[in-house]
Amino acid sequence: MDDQNHNVTVLLGIRIRQLREQQGLSQRRFSLMIGMDRTYLIAVEHGRRNIAIDNISKIANGLGVTLSELFEGIDANVPAV
């Protein structure tokens, strides 16, 4: 994975974690809610998974946000935190 793609993956994971925590959802509870393996969700939140669009959509739906809201503030040109 090149640096730009890695940055997007990491930033998306951070954004997912922020939204999940804002809703007071644990990783376990959220993963059960959306039918996703908890270890997969953890890898996504840590930017270790290049996640498929179907799973991104599943996460957005589970968080009650649109895809554009999920990606809000994510810029591939900004270095990952």
One Martini backbone bead per residue (centre of mass of N, CA, C, O) as a GRO file, in nm:
protein
   81
    1MET     BB    1   0.095   0.037   0.025
    2ASP     BB    2   0.078   0.348  -0.018
    3ASP     BB    3   0.093   0.641   0.152
    4GLN     BB    4  -0.180   0.759   0.065
    5ASN     BB    5  -0.354   0.509   0.127
    6HIS     BB    6  -0.268   0.482   0.419
    7ASN     BB    7  -0.378   0.753   0.517
    8VAL     BB    8  -0.674   0.694   0.455
    9THR     BB    9  -0.701   0.442   0.630
   10VAL     BB   10  -0.627   0.578   0.898
   11LEU     BB   11  -0.833   0.815   0.891
   12LEU     BB   12  -1.083   0.638   0.875
   13GLY     BB   13  -1.041   0.488   1.140
   14ILE     BB   14  -1.052   0.737   1.319
   15ARG     BB   15  -1.336   0.827   1.236
   16ILE     BB   16  -1.488   0.577   1.325
   17ARG     BB   17  -1.406   0.583   1.621
   18GLN     BB   18  -1.523   0.860   1.688
   19LEU     BB   19  -1.820   0.798   1.616
   20ARG     BB   20  -1.855   0.556   1.802
   21GLU     BB   21  -1.780   0.702   2.072
   22GLN     BB   22  -1.999   0.928   2.054
   23GLN     BB   23  -2.223   0.681   2.086
   24GLY     BB   24  -2.119   0.469   2.306
   25LEU     BB   25  -1.963   0.240   2.146
   26SER     BB   26  -1.844  -0.052   2.136
   27GLN     BB   27  -1.684  -0.270   1.949
   28ARG     BB   28  -1.860  -0.511   2.012
   29ARG     BB   29  -2.141  -0.387   1.974
   30PHE     BB   30  -2.100  -0.276   1.688
   31SER     BB   31  -2.021  -0.540   1.545
   32LEU     BB   32  -2.290  -0.681   1.608
   33MET     BB   33  -2.481  -0.472   1.474
   34ILE     BB   34  -2.322  -0.509   1.171
   35GLY     BB   35  -2.188  -0.796   1.123
   36MET     BB   36  -1.883  -0.778   1.244
   37ASP     BB   37  -1.583  -0.851   1.310
   38ARG     BB   38  -1.398  -0.732   1.566
   39THR     BB   39  -1.107  -0.766   1.448
   40TYR     BB   40  -1.171  -0.612   1.191
   41LEU     BB   41  -1.252  -0.342   1.319
   42ILE     BB   42  -0.985  -0.292   1.457
   43ALA     BB   43  -0.816  -0.283   1.198
   44VAL     BB   44  -0.965  -0.044   1.077
   45GLU     BB   45  -0.917   0.163   1.316
   46HIS     BB   46  -0.585   0.114   1.267
   47GLY     BB   47  -0.522   0.095   0.946
   48ARG     BB   48  -0.486  -0.237   0.853
   49ARG     BB   49  -0.731  -0.199   0.646
   50ASN     BB   50  -0.857  -0.247   0.319
   51ILE     BB   51  -1.166  -0.148   0.276
   52ALA     BB   52  -1.461  -0.219   0.160
   53ILE     BB   53  -1.740  -0.057   0.051
   54ASP     BB   54  -1.948  -0.241   0.189
   55ASN     BB   55  -1.826  -0.197   0.477
   56ILE     BB   56  -1.848   0.106   0.483
   57SER     BB   57  -2.155   0.112   0.457
   58LYS     BB   58  -2.215  -0.053   0.712
   59ILE     BB   59  -2.089   0.152   0.905
   60ALA     BB   60  -2.251   0.401   0.832
   61ASN     BB   61  -2.527   0.281   0.900
   62GLY     BB   62  -2.457   0.212   1.200
   63LEU     BB   63  -2.395   0.534   1.255
   64GLY     BB   64  -2.599   0.721   1.087
   65VAL     BB   65  -2.440   0.781   0.813
   66THR     BB   66  -2.304   0.899   0.551
   67LEU     BB   67  -2.049   0.867   0.342
   68SER     BB   68  -1.970   1.167   0.344
   69GLU     BB   69  -1.963   1.190   0.655
   70LEU     BB   70  -1.745   0.977   0.704
   71PHE     BB   71  -1.529   1.150   0.511
   72GLU     BB   72  -1.516   1.386   0.678
   73GLY     BB   73  -1.192   1.539   0.678
   74ILE     BB   74  -1.065   1.360   0.461
   75ASP     BB   75  -0.718   1.378   0.352
   76ALA     BB   76  -0.474   1.231   0.161
   77ASN     BB   77  -0.254   1.480   0.206
   78VAL     BB   78  -0.264   1.411   0.503
   79PRO     BB   79  -0.103   1.318   0.756
   80ALA     BB   80  -0.097   1.088   0.973
   81VAL     BB   81  -0.141   1.053   1.332
   0.00000   0.00000   0.00000
